[in-house]
Amino acid sequence: MNVQENIELLPYNTFGIKARAKYFTAIRSIADAQALIASDLFRKEKHIFLGGGSNILLTKDYDGLVVKVELQGKEVVQEDDDTVTLKVGAGENWHAFVMHCVAQDWGGVENLSLIPGTVGAAPMQNIGAYGVEIKKNILTVEGVEIGSGTVTSMSNEACRFGYRESIFKHEAKDKFLISSITLTLTKKNHAFNISYGAIEETLKQMGREKLSVKNISDAVIHIRQSKLPDPARVGNAGSFFKNPSIHADLHDFLKKRYPSLPSFPSTDSLVKIPAAWLIEQCGWKGKTFGAIGVHPLQPLVLVNYGGGEGEKIWQLAMDIQGSVKEKFDIILQPEVNVL
Ligand SMILES: Cc1cc2nc3c(=O)[nH]c(=O)nc-3n(C[C@H](O)[C@H](O)[C@H](O)COP(=O)(O)OP(=O)(O)OC[C@H]3O[C@@H](n4cnc5c(N)ncnc54)[C@H](O)[C@@H]3O)c2cc1C
């Protein structure tokens, strides 16, 4: 086990924040994970598992051990004429995995193309985009229990997936190291999801109206590249807040006051509101404050133009949250993990 001290985390977070970790190590196998968990250092120090760092905001130096999860591998564990089931290592790059599936014409994750980060973090917040969430395909999530070092497989149901939610963000937070996920994809009779209108429009513009795994993936990539900042050029962690679900009564009240209020059904009594609309209505879209700001095309994305501090981004997020609460009586919840 190679543990480094006082390591700069700038290369390990897509927000591009400078912060240092007291200790840093990487694990590449379950045996590495078990040895680490049994070590004195791990027991003594607080710790966090890290994938691609695309869903974290570092507000200060990390006074503990950062464990970068780098377990690799893709294995077909079951296959028939219609479906294929794969076990994929937590440290695999998510988008590279999606591209692998697209190249084989395996359907199910094409709408989740170009999401940054690792496979192991995908179940954490049940990644979702363009009408699809990963929970639809996940069979099991395997990992190591921190308390005992035991390797456990959790069923889809046990993961308690919800909108940007899972057990791993709550009871199992920092107590379960995800080592791999097992998921099922279709080989034929794909159930394409083009409920997000822009996909169909983009396919038309691209002159590729035939629905296929590849065409939908290409359309999603095209839409994402035109709307979202590339973290390699502008620091960000994607959507900073979740879309709030509000009670139907509050929705009806707000709709009278703001007739253009967009919404979509959530459950019987709840209505989901796009957080981006709420933030834009409060005047934040495109605002900059020194090195940081709110993205000019997508107000849900907070950005670091270079040299911005995590603490200041967090303060900006809290100011946005406060103004949305004041204007709409809605409390936005962060989607990003704040450290
Ligand atoms: C430009 C951009 C666009 C994005 N678009 C989307 C989108 O469309 N939909 C979406 O859902 N998300 C999106 N995201 C957010 C992010 O990419 C995803 O949440 C992604 O799954 C995070 O992966 P990661 O490996 O970078 O996780 P990290 O940021 O490294 O970690 C996130 C959390 O998971 C924990 N964790 C990571 N790996 C493990 C592990 N193996 N075991 C246990 N815990 C672990 C960490 O401790 C942390 O709490 C976007 C981000 C960016 C920058």
The ligand as an SDF file (V2000), in Angstrom:
LIG
                    3D

 53 58  0  0  0  0  0  0  0  0999 V2000
  -19.9860   18.4880  -16.9180 C   0  0  0  0  0  0  0  0  0  0  0  0
  -20.6790   17.5530  -15.9800 C   0  0  0  0  0  0  0  0  0  0  0  0
  -21.8890   16.9910  -16.3360 C   0  0  0  0  0  0  0  0  0  0  0  0
  -22.5470   16.0960  -15.4710 C   0  0  0  0  0  0  0  0  0  0  0  0
  -23.7320   15.5600  -15.8690 N   0  0  0  0  0  0  0  0  0  0  0  0
  -24.3740   14.6840  -15.0720 C   0  0  0  0  0  0  0  0  0  0  0  0
  -25.6220   14.1040  -15.4720 C   0  0  0  0  0  0  0  0  0  0  0  0
  -26.1150   14.3510  -16.5770 O   0  0  0  0  0  0  0  0  0  0  0  0
  -26.2400   13.2550  -14.6210 N   0  0  0  0  0  0  0  0  0  0  0  0
  -25.6950   12.9170  -13.4230 C   0  0  0  0  0  0  0  0  0  0  0  0
  -26.3250   12.1150  -12.6820 O   0  0  0  0  0  0  0  0  0  0  0  0
  -24.5210   13.4540  -12.9870 N   0  0  0  0  0  0  0  0  0  0  0  0
  -23.8480   14.3140  -13.7870 C   0  0  0  0  0  0  0  0  0  0  0  0
  -22.6660   14.8780  -13.3770 N   0  0  0  0  0  0  0  0  0  0  0  0
  -22.1440   14.5600  -12.0370 C   0  0  0  0  0  0  0  0  0  0  0  0
  -21.0820   13.4170  -12.0060 C   0  0  0  0  0  0  0  0  0  0  0  0
  -20.4420   13.2830  -13.2440 O   0  0  0  0  0  0  0  0  0  0  0  0
  -21.6950   12.0730  -11.6300 C   0  0  0  0  0  0  0  0  0  0  0  0
  -22.3340   12.1600  -10.3820 O   0  0  0  0  0  0  0  0  0  0  0  0
  -20.6420   10.9650  -11.5720 C   0  0  0  0  0  0  0  0  0  0  0  0
  -21.2700    9.7160  -11.3460 O   0  0  0  0  0  0  0  0  0  0  0  0
  -19.5940   11.1860  -10.4890 C   0  0  0  0  0  0  0  0  0  0  0  0
  -18.5660   10.2500  -10.6900 O   0  0  0  0  0  0  0  0  0  0  0  0
  -17.1330   10.4410  -10.0590 P   0  0  0  0  0  0  0  0  0  0  0  0
  -16.3930    9.1710  -10.2670 O   0  0  0  0  0  0  0  0  0  0  0  0
  -16.4910   11.6640  -10.6000 O   0  0  0  0  0  0  0  0  0  0  0  0
  -17.5080   10.6110   -8.5310 O   0  0  0  0  0  0  0  0  0  0  0  0
  -16.7140   11.4600   -7.4380 P   0  0  0  0  0  0  0  0  0  0  0  0
  -16.9700   12.9080   -7.6390 O   0  0  0  0  0  0  0  0  0  0  0  0
  -15.3060   11.0210   -7.3520 O   0  0  0  0  0  0  0  0  0  0  0  0
  -17.4780   10.9890   -6.1230 O   0  0  0  0  0  0  0  0  0  0  0  0
  -18.8280   11.3200   -5.9160 C   0  0  0  0  0  0  0  0  0  0  0  0
  -19.2960   10.6820   -4.6040 C   0  0  0  0  0  0  0  0  0  0  0  0
  -19.2570    9.2710   -4.7170 O   0  0  0  0  0  0  0  0  0  0  0  0
  -18.3850    8.7010   -3.7430 C   0  0  0  0  0  0  0  0  0  0  0  0
  -17.6920    7.5860   -4.4040 N   0  0  0  0  0  0  0  0  0  0  0  0
  -17.0550    7.6350   -5.5970 C   0  0  0  0  0  0  0  0  0  0  0  0
  -16.6200    6.4130   -5.9400 N   0  0  0  0  0  0  0  0  0  0  0  0
  -16.9780    5.5860   -4.9380 C   0  0  0  0  0  0  0  0  0  0  0  0
  -16.8080    4.1850   -4.7040 C   0  0  0  0  0  0  0  0  0  0  0  0
  -16.1920    3.3830   -5.5780 N   0  0  0  0  0  0  0  0  0  0  0  0
  -17.3080    3.6480   -3.5600 N   0  0  0  0  0  0  0  0  0  0  0  0
  -17.9500    4.4320   -2.6640 C   0  0  0  0  0  0  0  0  0  0  0  0
  -18.1390    5.7520   -2.8280 N   0  0  0  0  0  0  0  0  0  0  0  0
  -17.6600    6.3190   -3.9530 C   0  0  0  0  0  0  0  0  0  0  0  0
  -17.4750    9.8220   -3.3050 C   0  0  0  0  0  0  0  0  0  0  0  0
  -17.0180    9.6280   -1.9780 O   0  0  0  0  0  0  0  0  0  0  0  0
  -18.3910   11.0230   -3.4130 C   0  0  0  0  0  0  0  0  0  0  0  0
  -19.2010   11.1300   -2.2730 O   0  0  0  0  0  0  0  0  0  0  0  0
  -21.9750   15.7650  -14.2120 C   0  0  0  0  0  0  0  0  0  0  0  0
  -20.7360   16.3370  -13.8650 C   0  0  0  0  0  0  0  0  0  0  0  0
  -20.0900   17.2030  -14.7310 C   0  0  0  0  0  0  0  0  0  0  0  0
  -18.7570   17.7650  -14.3430 C   0  0  0  0  0  0  0  0  0  0  0  0
  1  2  1  0
  2  3  1  0
  2 52  2  0
  3  4  2  0
  4  5  1  0
  4 50  1  0
  5  6  2  0
  6  7  1  0
  6 13  1  0
  7  8  2  0
  7  9  1  0
  9 10  1  0
 10 11  2  0
 10 12  1  0
 12 13  2  0
 13 14  1  0
 14 15  1  0
 14 50  1  0
 15 16  1  0
 16 17  1  0
 16 18  1  0
 18 19  1  0
 18 20  1  0
 20 21  1  0
 20 22  1  0
 22 23  1  0
 23 24  1  0
 24 25  2  0
 24 26  1  0
 24 27  1  0
 27 28  1  0
 28 29  2  0
 28 30  1  0
 28 31  1  0
 31 32  1  0
 32 33  1  0
 33 34  1  0
 33 48  1  0
 34 35  1  0
 35 36  1  0
 35 46  1  0
 36 37  1  0
 36 45  1  0
 37 38  2  0
 38 39  1  0
 39 40  1  0
 39 45  2  0
 40 41  1  0
 40 42  2  0
 42 43  1  0
 43 44  2  0
 44 45  1  0
 46 47  1  0
 46 48  1  0
 48 49  1  0
 50 51  2  0
 51 52  1  0
 52 53  1  0
M  END
$$$$
